[in-house]
Amino acid sequence: MRDDVLSRAVSGLRDGLGRFPGTSWLIGGAEAEASHTLRQGMLASLLIMLGSWGVGWVAATPGSVLVVNPWLLPLRTTTAGVVTCIVLLALGAMLLVRSWMRISQRVGGWGPQAVPVMRRALLMWGAPLLLTVPIFSRDVYSYIAQGRALHAGLNPYETGISELPGWFAEGADGLWAESPSPYGPLFLAMARLIWFVSGDVPEAAVLMFRLLSIVGIVLMVLSLPRLAAAFGSEASWALWLCLLNPLSLLVFVAAGHNDALMIGLMTAGCAAMLDRRRLLGAALLIAAVAVKPIAVIVVPFAVLLPLADTSSRRVRMRHWLGIGLVGAAVLGLLGLILRVGFGWIPAALGAGSAALPAAPIGLLGLGVGEVVSALGGASPDVGAGYFFAAVRLFSGLVLVWLLLRPRMGNPVLWAGYAMTVVVLLSSVLQPWYLLWILPLFAVVHVYRGRILVLMTLVITMLVLIVLIMQASVAQWIDSAAVQLIGGGVGVAYLVYLLLIDPNTADLFDMRRPSQRWNRAEGWVGLRESRPPAVSWRATDRADDEGTHR
């Protein structure tokens, strides 16, 4: 009853503000009008941008133009400034979550008419994030350091960035001090070039890495609708889920992660393969692996897209052998030029040898190590290492089983299954791993019901927790108190979205069953659905061009 009263009060307040000239541009409007939500999302990004100036990660090198900036110092060095910025950051993040959810309601369904709205939202919401100080993750500074290491003649696959003088002041996380680079040789070559061109100005380097992310975003904007049209999903849905969700915006733009470039090359390669442009598709897929080796999981599935029939294992193996030889030659030549060889292979395989508390497999492995040690065996690290190796072997066997099944069905969907298995069985789980998986499912099906509610909640919680916990706070300011304030604001806003806001509370209804939709099969409950026996192609699409939610 109290929630109903609050919801009615909120609706009345919103109606009043929607009629007031000073606020009507931002609040109100008919449900079919997306303009207000577009502006709200842009306001959210601006709040995030302002908040990042006080609690984002700034390099402390002499070349930095921000570390001693007189305009930013009060925001970064005083308690009032830091608290104000963490509140702005939390409010902006949750308003962006709300805008993301509301735009799905205001476009009138997942039809062709929604695609331009999604593109406009991406531009309006993403542009302010280009001017943020790095937030959510500071891996971009490790990119700079690894590029510097390669330029100095070091092999990033063999040595950590601690070999570089003054590496800590450059802003990189201490995790990379002794860790080999998990990135591909092409990305290291880009990082080396960016470090050289930026002239030891970290802010210039960060902007260049964000430009690389924009290249990946553009590739996704072009390729996701093509794949969705061919496989019977909805282009607007794929863009909404994969690019407009706050996790993607923060990881791809604000953090400048190389995941955007990897995913963009991966999806563009799939689209080229679907169009039977095999040479272009192979080049894009190999480039994706050369940026981030995890993309190799998608390659053996993607090369099957030009085939009308994937039932023959002999035909599959011929295509796998071809892409494997070409990829090995290209990557080998690139490694030879950079003088790093194939060091990225063991580095990529060893990337899962560490364990983070967020990873169930990581926690289980650490527990196994402790048990082995208590029983008189080797040290906990050795026992855990054997466990992680066994899990990786099992993950590889599952991948082989998926590839050799008699009926492949839709190769992109099966690539999604494979990527999900590999991610879930990893001893390390980072929030952005979810972004590798989303496009592989979104271009095949539209989802609704409990599964979409859970996905929304996962994305919301990841954004809120990581954004607050990763805030950069000066050592003389109580970081725990700052994080508590920011987290409290974010949680309060989340409760408002879940229980009070009349426009969003209904979106979290867990009573609706999980379903997926495709033009070839309509809405099907997840429990009743089965992987398709054949791949949907553009020529096989039904004439139903209706809108769907």
C-alpha positions as CSV (number, residue, x, y, z in Angstrom):
1,M,0.0,0.0,0.0
2,R,2.8,2.4,0.9
3,D,4.5,1.7,-2.4
4,D,1.3,2.5,-4.3
5,V,1.0,5.8,-2.5
6,L,4.6,6.6,-3.2
7,S,4.2,5.6,-6.9
8,R,1.1,7.8,-7.3
9,A,3.0,10.7,-5.6
10,V,5.9,10.2,-8.0
11,S,3.6,10.1,-11.0
12,G,1.9,13.3,-9.9
13,L,5.2,15.1,-9.3
14,R,6.5,13.9,-12.7
15,D,3.3,15.1,-14.4
16,G,3.7,18.5,-12.8
17,L,7.3,18.8,-13.8
18,G,6.4,17.6,-17.3
19,R,4.1,20.6,-17.7
20,F,6.5,23.2,-16.2
21,P,8.4,25.1,-18.9
22,G,11.7,24.8,-17.0
23,T,11.7,21.0,-16.7
24,S,9.4,19.8,-19.5
25,W,12.3,19.4,-21.9
26,L,13.7,16.7,-19.6
27,I,10.6,15.1,-17.9
28,G,7.3,14.0,-19.2
29,G,6.2,13.4,-22.8
30,A,4.0,10.7,-24.3
31,E,5.1,7.1,-23.9
32,A,5.8,7.0,-27.7
33,E,8.2,9.9,-27.4
34,A,11.8,8.9,-26.8
35,S,13.3,12.4,-26.8
36,H,12.9,12.9,-23.1
37,T,14.6,9.7,-22.3
38,L,17.4,10.5,-24.7
39,R,18.0,13.7,-22.9
40,Q,17.9,12.0,-19.5
41,G,20.5,9.6,-20.6
42,M,22.7,12.4,-21.8
43,L,22.2,14.2,-18.4
44,A,23.3,10.9,-16.7
45,S,26.5,10.8,-18.8
46,L,27.2,14.4,-18.0
47,L,26.8,13.6,-14.2
48,I,29.2,10.7,-14.6
49,M,31.6,12.9,-16.5
50,L,31.6,15.5,-13.7
51,G,31.9,12.9,-11.0
52,S,34.9,11.2,-12.7
53,W,36.9,14.5,-12.5
54,G,37.0,14.0,-8.7
55,V,37.3,10.2,-8.3
56,G,38.6,9.0,-11.6
57,W,42.1,7.6,-12.1
58,V,44.7,10.2,-13.0
59,A,48.3,9.3,-13.8
60,A,50.9,11.1,-11.7
61,T,53.6,11.4,-14.3
62,P,55.3,14.8,-15.1
63,G,53.6,14.8,-18.5
64,S,50.1,14.6,-17.1
65,V,47.9,17.7,-17.7
66,L,45.4,16.8,-15.0
67,V,47.4,15.7,-12.0
68,V,48.0,19.3,-10.8
69,N,45.2,21.0,-12.7
70,P,44.0,23.9,-10.5
71,W,40.3,23.3,-11.5
72,L,40.4,19.6,-10.5
73,L,42.5,19.8,-7.4
74,P,39.6,21.0,-5.1
75,L,37.5,18.1,-6.4
76,R,40.3,15.5,-5.8
77,T,42.0,16.7,-2.7
78,T,39.2,17.9,-0.4
79,T,36.6,15.7,1.4
80,A,33.7,17.9,0.1
81,G,34.9,17.7,-3.5
82,V,35.4,13.9,-3.4
83,V,32.0,13.3,-1.7
84,T,30.2,15.5,-4.2
85,C,31.8,13.7,-7.1
86,I,31.0,10.2,-5.8
87,V,27.4,11.2,-5.3
88,L,27.3,12.6,-8.9
89,L,28.9,9.4,-10.1
90,A,26.3,7.2,-8.3
91,L,23.4,9.3,-9.4
92,G,24.6,9.4,-13.0
93,A,25.1,5.7,-13.2
94,M,21.7,4.9,-11.9
95,L,20.0,7.5,-14.0
96,L,21.8,5.9,-17.0
97,V,20.4,2.5,-15.9
98,R,16.9,4.0,-15.8
99,S,17.3,5.7,-19.2
100,W,18.4,2.4,-20.7
101,M,15.4,0.6,-19.4
102,R,13.0,3.4,-20.3
103,I,14.2,3.8,-23.9
104,S,13.0,0.2,-24.5
105,Q,9.5,1.2,-23.5
106,R,9.4,4.4,-25.5
107,V,10.3,3.2,-28.9
108,G,7.1,1.4,-29.6
109,G,8.5,-2.1,-29.8
110,W,11.6,-3.8,-31.3
111,G,11.0,-2.9,-34.9
112,P,12.9,-1.1,-37.7
113,Q,11.6,2.3,-36.4
114,A,13.6,1.9,-33.2
115,V,17.0,1.5,-34.9
116,P,17.6,5.2,-35.5
117,V,16.6,6.0,-31.9
118,M,19.2,3.5,-30.6
119,R,21.9,5.0,-32.7
120,R,21.0,8.5,-31.6
121,A,21.0,7.4,-28.0
122,L,24.4,5.8,-28.4
123,L,25.8,9.1,-29.7
124,M,24.1,11.3,-27.1
125,W,24.9,9.1,-24.1
126,G,28.4,8.1,-25.3
127,A,29.8,11.5,-26.3
128,P,30.1,13.0,-22.7
129,L,31.9,9.9,-21.6
130,L,34.8,10.7,-23.9
131,L,35.7,13.5,-21.6
132,T,35.7,11.4,-18.4
133,V,38.8,10.7,-16.3
134,P,39.1,6.9,-16.6
135,I,36.6,5.2,-14.3
136,F,35.3,1.7,-13.7
137,S,38.7,0.2,-14.6
138,R,42.2,1.7,-15.0
139,D,43.4,-1.0,-17.4
140,V,43.9,1.7,-20.0
141,Y,47.0,2.8,-18.1
142,S,48.4,-0.8,-18.2
143,Y,47.9,-0.6,-22.0
144,I,50.1,2.5,-22.1
145,A,52.7,0.8,-19.9
146,Q,52.8,-2.3,-22.0
147,G,53.2,-0.2,-25.2
148,R,56.1,1.6,-23.5
149,A,57.6,-1.7,-22.5
150,L,57.5,-3.0,-26.1
151,H,59.0,0.2,-27.3
152,A,61.8,-0.2,-24.8
153,G,62.7,-3.6,-26.3
154,L,61.1,-5.6,-23.5
155,N,58.8,-8.6,-24.3
156,P,55.5,-7.9,-22.5
157,Y,54.7,-11.7,-22.6
158,E,57.8,-12.4,-20.5
159,T,58.1,-9.4,-18.2
160,G,55.7,-7.3,-16.2
161,I,55.6,-3.6,-16.3
162,S,57.6,-3.3,-13.1
163,E,60.7,-3.4,-15.3
164,L,59.9,0.1,-16.3
165,P,61.2,3.0,-14.2
166,G,58.3,5.0,-12.6
167,W,55.7,2.5,-13.8
168,F,53.5,2.9,-10.7
169,A,53.1,6.7,-11.2
170,E,51.7,6.0,-14.7
171,G,48.5,4.8,-13.1
172,A,48.6,1.1,-13.9
173,D,47.2,-1.4,-11.4
174,G,49.8,-3.2,-9.3
175,L,48.3,-6.5,-10.7
176,W,50.3,-5.9,-13.8
177,A,53.6,-5.4,-12.0
178,E,54.8,-9.0,-12.6
179,S,52.0,-10.3,-14.9
180,P,52.6,-11.0,-18.6
181,S,50.3,-9.2,-21.0
182,P,47.2,-11.2,-22.0
183,Y,46.6,-9.2,-25.1
184,G,47.4,-10.1,-28.7
185,P,50.3,-8.8,-30.8
186,L,48.3,-6.5,-32.9
187,F,47.0,-4.7,-29.8
188,L,50.5,-4.4,-28.4
189,A,51.7,-2.9,-31.6
190,M,48.8,-0.3,-31.4
191,A,49.7,0.4,-27.7
192,R,53.3,0.9,-28.7
193,L,52.3,3.4,-31.4
194,I,50.0,5.2,-29.1
195,W,52.6,5.5,-26.4
196,F,55.1,6.9,-28.9
197,V,52.6,9.4,-30.6
198,S,51.2,10.6,-27.3
199,G,54.5,12.1,-26.3
200,D,54.4,10.8,-22.7
201,V,51.1,12.7,-22.1
202,P,48.8,10.0,-20.5
203,E,45.6,11.9,-21.2
204,A,46.4,12.0,-24.9
205,A,47.1,8.2,-24.9
206,V,43.8,7.6,-23.0
207,L,41.9,9.5,-25.7
208,M,43.6,7.5,-28.5
209,F,42.6,4.2,-26.8
210,R,39.1,5.5,-26.6
211,L,39.2,6.2,-30.3
212,L,40.1,2.6,-30.9
213,S,37.1,1.6,-28.8
214,I,35.0,3.9,-31.0
215,V,36.2,2.0,-34.0
216,G,35.0,-1.2,-32.4
217,I,31.6,0.4,-31.5
218,V,31.2,1.6,-35.1
219,L,31.9,-2.0,-36.3
220,M,29.2,-3.3,-34.0
221,V,26.7,-0.7,-35.1
222,L,27.2,-1.8,-38.7
223,S,27.4,-5.6,-38.1
224,L,24.9,-6.3,-35.4
225,P,21.9,-5.2,-37.4
226,R,23.2,-7.2,-40.4
227,L,23.5,-10.4,-38.3
228,A,20.2,-9.8,-36.6
229,A,18.4,-9.4,-39.9
230,A,19.9,-12.6,-41.3
231,F,19.2,-14.7,-38.2
232,G,15.7,-13.4,-37.5
233,S,16.3,-11.3,-34.4
234,E,15.7,-7.6,-34.2
235,A,18.4,-5.0,-35.0
236,S,17.1,-2.5,-32.5
237,W,17.1,-5.1,-29.7
238,A,20.7,-6.1,-30.4
239,L,21.9,-2.5,-30.4
240,W,19.9,-1.8,-27.1
241,L,21.2,-4.8,-25.3
242,C,24.8,-4.8,-26.5
243,L,25.7,-1.2,-26.8
244,L,23.3,1.0,-24.8
245,N,23.5,-0.9,-21.5
246,P,25.5,1.1,-18.9
247,L,28.1,-1.6,-18.5
248,S,29.0,-1.4,-22.2
249,L,29.1,2.4,-22.2
250,L,31.3,2.6,-19.2
251,V,33.7,-0.2,-20.3
252,F,33.9,0.7,-23.9
253,V,34.0,4.5,-23.7
254,A,34.7,5.7,-20.1
255,A,37.3,3.0,-19.4
256,G,38.6,2.8,-23.0
257,H,38.8,-1.0,-22.8
258,N,40.1,-3.0,-25.8
259,D,37.0,-5.3,-25.5
260,A,35.1,-3.0,-27.8
261,L,37.6,-3.3,-30.6
262,M,37.8,-7.1,-30.1
263,I,34.0,-7.6,-30.2
264,G,33.6,-5.2,-33.1
265,L,36.1,-7.1,-35.2
266,M,34.6,-10.4,-34.1
267,T,31.0,-9.4,-35.1
268,A,32.2,-7.7,-38.3
269,G,34.1,-10.9,-39.2
270,C,30.9,-12.9,-38.6
271,A,28.9,-10.6,-40.9
272,A,31.5,-10.8,-43.6
273,M,31.5,-14.6,-43.4
274,L,27.7,-14.6,-43.6
275,D,28.0,-12.6,-46.8
276,R,30.5,-15.1,-48.2
277,R,33.3,-12.6,-48.2
278,R,35.7,-15.2,-46.7
279,L,38.9,-13.3,-47.1
280,L,37.6,-10.2,-45.4
281,G,35.9,-12.3,-42.8
282,A,39.1,-14.2,-42.0
283,A,41.1,-11.0,-41.8
284,L,38.7,-9.4,-39.3
285,L,38.5,-12.6,-37.2
286,I,42.2,-13.0,-37.1
287,A,42.5,-9.3,-36.1
288,A,40.1,-9.9,-33.3
289,V,42.3,-12.7,-32.0
290,A,45.3,-10.5,-32.4
291,V,43.6,-7.9,-30.2
292,K,42.4,-10.3,-27.5
293,P,43.0,-14.0,-27.9
294,I,39.7,-15.0,-26.3
295,A,38.1,-14.3,-29.7
296,V,39.6,-17.5,-30.9
297,I,36.7,-19.3,-29.4
298,V,34.3,-17.7,-32.0
299,V,36.6,-18.3,-35.0
300,P,35.8,-22.0,-35.7
301,F,32.1,-21.3,-35.5
302,A,32.2,-18.2,-37.6
303,V,34.1,-19.8,-40.5
304,L,31.1,-22.1,-41.0
305,L,28.7,-19.3,-41.7
306,P,29.2,-19.3,-45.5
307,L,28.2,-23.0,-45.6
308,A,24.6,-23.9,-46.6
309,D,25.0,-27.2,-44.7
310,T,27.3,-27.7,-41.7
311,S,26.5,-31.4,-41.1
312,S,29.8,-32.7,-42.7
313,R,32.6,-32.9,-40.2
314,R,35.1,-33.2,-43.1
315,V,33.9,-29.9,-44.6
316,R,34.2,-28.3,-41.2
317,M,37.7,-29.5,-40.6
318,R,38.8,-28.3,-44.0
319,H,37.6,-24.8,-43.2
320,W,39.2,-24.9,-39.7
321,L,42.5,-26.0,-41.2
322,G,42.4,-23.2,-43.7
323,I,41.7,-20.4,-41.1
324,G,44.2,-22.0,-38.7
325,L,47.1,-22.0,-41.2
326,V,46.3,-18.4,-42.3
327,G,45.9,-17.2,-38.8
328,A,49.1,-18.9,-37.6
329,A,51.1,-17.4,-40.5
330,V,49.7,-13.8,-39.9
331,L,50.1,-13.9,-36.2
332,G,53.5,-15.5,-36.5
333,L,54.7,-12.8,-38.9
334,L,53.4,-10.1,-36.6
335,G,55.1,-11.7,-33.6
336,L,58.4,-11.9,-35.6
337,I,58.2,-8.2,-36.5
338,L,57.5,-7.2,-32.9
339,R,60.1,-9.8,-31.6
340,V,57.6,-11.4,-29.3
341,G,57.1,-14.6,-31.2
342,F,54.0,-16.6,-30.1
343,G,54.4,-15.6,-26.5
344,W,50.8,-14.5,-26.4
345,I,49.6,-18.1,-26.5
346,P,51.0,-19.2,-23.1
347,A,50.2,-15.7,-21.7
348,A,46.6,-16.1,-22.8
349,L,46.3,-19.6,-21.5
350,G,47.9,-18.6,-18.2
351,A,45.5,-15.6,-17.8
352,G,43.1,-17.8,-15.8
353,S,45.7,-19.0,-13.4
354,A,44.9,-16.2,-10.9
355,A,41.7,-16.2,-8.9
356,L,39.4,-13.4,-8.0
357,P,36.8,-13.6,-5.3
358,A,34.0,-13.0,-7.8
359,A,34.8,-16.2,-9.7
360,P,33.2,-19.4,-8.3
361,I,35.7,-21.6,-10.0
362,G,38.5,-19.4,-8.6
363,L,37.2,-19.8,-5.0
364,L,36.7,-23.5,-5.5
365,G,40.3,-23.9,-6.7
366,L,41.7,-22.0,-3.8
367,G,39.6,-24.2,-1.5
368,V,41.0,-27.4,-3.2
369,G,44.5,-26.0,-2.8
370,E,44.0,-25.5,0.9
371,V,42.5,-29.0,1.4
372,V,45.4,-30.6,-0.5
373,S,47.9,-28.7,1.6
374,A,46.1,-29.7,4.8
375,L,46.2,-33.3,3.8
376,G,50.0,-33.2,3.6
377,G,50.3,-32.5,-0.1
378,A,52.0,-29.6,-1.9
379,S,51.5,-26.0,-1.2
380,P,48.1,-24.5,-1.7
381,D,49.2,-22.7,-4.9
382,V,50.4,-25.9,-6.5
383,G,47.1,-27.7,-5.7
384,A,45.1,-24.8,-6.9
385,G,47.2,-24.7,-10.1
386,Y,46.5,-28.3,-10.9
387,F,42.8,-27.8,-10.3
388,F,42.7,-24.7,-12.6
389,A,44.6,-26.7,-15.3
390,A,42.0,-29.5,-15.0
391,V,39.1,-27.1,-15.4
392,R,40.7,-25.5,-18.5
393,L,41.2,-29.0,-20.0
394,F,37.5,-29.8,-19.3
395,S,36.5,-26.4,-20.8
396,G,38.5,-27.3,-23.9
397,L,36.9,-30.7,-24.2
398,V,33.4,-29.1,-24.0
399,L,34.4,-26.7,-26.8
400,V,35.6,-29.7,-28.9
401,W,32.3,-31.5,-28.3
402,L,30.3,-28.4,-29.3
403,L,32.3,-28.1,-32.5
404,L,32.0,-31.8,-33.5
405,R,28.2,-32.2,-32.8
406,P,26.4,-33.7,-35.8
407,R,24.1,-30.7,-36.1
408,M,25.6,-27.3,-35.6
409,G,22.5,-25.3,-36.2
410,N,23.2,-21.5,-36.0
411,P,27.0,-21.2,-35.7
412,V,26.8,-17.8,-33.9
413,L,24.4,-19.2,-31.3
414,W,26.7,-22.2,-30.7
415,A,29.6,-19.8,-30.4
416,G,27.6,-18.1,-27.7
417,Y,27.2,-21.4,-25.9
418,A,30.9,-22.0,-26.1
419,M,31.9,-18.5,-24.9
420,T,29.5,-18.9,-22.0
421,V,31.1,-22.2,-20.9
422,V,34.6,-20.8,-21.1
423,V,33.7,-17.7,-19.1
424,L,31.8,-19.5,-16.4
425,L,34.6,-22.1,-16.0
426,S,37.3,-19.4,-15.7
427,S,39.0,-18.8,-12.4
428,V,38.9,-15.1,-13.1
429,L,35.6,-13.2,-13.8
430,Q,35.6,-9.6,-14.7
431,P,32.4,-7.6,-15.3
432,W,33.2,-7.0,-19.0
433,Y,33.4,-10.7,-19.7
434,L,29.6,-10.5,-20.0
435,L,30.0,-8.2,-22.9
436,W,31.7,-10.9,-25.0
437,I,28.7,-13.1,-24.7
438,L,25.7,-10.7,-25.3
439,P,26.1,-10.1,-29.0
440,L,26.3,-13.8,-29.8
441,F,22.8,-14.3,-28.3
442,A,21.2,-11.0,-29.2
443,V,21.6,-11.3,-32.9
444,V,19.7,-14.7,-32.8
445,H,16.9,-14.2,-30.3
446,V,15.0,-11.5,-28.5
447,Y,14.5,-12.3,-24.8
448,R,11.9,-11.3,-22.2
449,G,10.6,-12.4,-18.8
450,R,12.7,-13.5,-15.9
451,I,15.8,-13.9,-17.9
452,L,15.8,-10.3,-19.0
453,V,15.0,-9.1,-15.5
454,L,18.0,-11.1,-14.1
455,M,20.2,-9.7,-16.9
456,T,19.1,-6.2,-16.1
457,L,19.8,-6.7,-12.4
458,V,23.2,-8.2,-13.0
459,I,24.2,-5.3,-15.3
460,T,22.9,-2.8,-12.7
461,M,24.7,-4.4,-9.8
462,L,28.0,-4.7,-11.7
463,V,27.8,-1.1,-12.7
464,L,27.0,0.2,-9.2
465,I,29.5,-2.0,-7.3
466,V,32.5,-1.8,-9.5
467,L,32.0,2.0,-10.2
468,I,31.9,2.8,-6.5
469,M,34.6,0.3,-5.4
470,Q,37.0,1.4,-8.1
471,A,36.8,5.1,-7.2
472,S,40.2,6.8,-6.8
473,V,40.4,8.6,-3.4
474,A,43.4,10.4,-2.0
475,Q,45.1,8.6,0.9
476,W,44.3,11.3,3.4
477,I,40.5,11.0,2.8
478,D,38.5,8.1,4.3
479,S,37.9,6.0,1.2
480,A,35.6,3.6,3.0
481,A,33.3,6.4,4.0
482,V,33.3,7.8,0.5
483,Q,32.4,4.4,-1.0
484,L,29.7,4.0,1.7
485,I,28.1,7.3,0.7
486,G,28.3,6.5,-3.0
487,G,27.0,3.0,-2.5
488,G,24.1,4.3,-0.3
489,V,23.0,6.8,-2.9
490,G,23.1,4.1,-5.6
491,V,21.2,1.5,-3.5
492,A,18.6,4.1,-2.6
493,Y,18.1,4.9,-6.3
494,L,17.9,1.2,-7.1
495,V,15.2,0.7,-4.5
496,Y,13.3,3.6,-6.1
497,L,13.6,1.9,-9.5
498,L,12.5,-1.5,-8.2
499,L,9.6,-0.5,-5.9
500,I,8.5,3.1,-6.4
501,D,9.1,4.4,-9.9
502,P,5.8,3.6,-11.7
503,N,7.6,3.5,-15.0
504,T,10.3,1.0,-14.1
505,A,8.9,-1.2,-11.3
506,D,6.9,-3.2,-13.7
507,L,10.0,-4.1,-15.7
508,F,11.3,-6.1,-12.7
509,D,8.3,-8.4,-12.5
510,M,9.7,-11.9,-11.9
511,R,6.4,-13.6,-12.5
512,R,6.7,-13.5,-16.3
513,P,8.3,-16.7,-17.6
514,S,11.5,-16.6,-19.5
515,Q,11.0,-16.6,-23.3
516,R,12.9,-16.0,-26.5
517,W,11.7,-14.9,-29.9
518,N,12.9,-15.3,-33.4
519,R,11.2,-14.6,-36.6
520,A,11.3,-18.2,-37.6
521,E,9.8,-19.7,-34.5
522,G,8.0,-16.9,-32.6
523,W,7.9,-16.7,-28.8
524,V,9.1,-19.9,-27.1
525,G,9.6,-20.6,-23.4
526,L,13.2,-21.3,-22.6
527,R,12.3,-24.6,-21.0
528,E,10.6,-25.7,-24.1
529,S,13.1,-24.3,-26.6
530,R,15.8,-26.3,-28.3
531,P,18.9,-25.2,-30.2
532,P,17.9,-24.8,-33.9
533,A,18.8,-27.6,-36.2
534,V,19.6,-25.3,-39.1
535,S,20.9,-21.8,-39.5
536,W,18.5,-19.0,-40.2
537,R,19.4,-17.1,-43.3
538,A,18.0,-13.9,-44.7
539,T,16.3,-15.7,-47.6
540,D,14.4,-18.0,-45.2
541,R,12.9,-15.2,-43.1
542,A,9.2,-15.0,-42.7
543,D,7.3,-12.0,-44.0
544,D,6.4,-11.0,-40.4
545,E,8.0,-7.6,-40.0
546,G,5.9,-6.7,-36.9
547,T,7.4,-5.2,-33.8
548,H,8.1,-7.3,-30.7
549,R,8.9,-6.8,-27.1
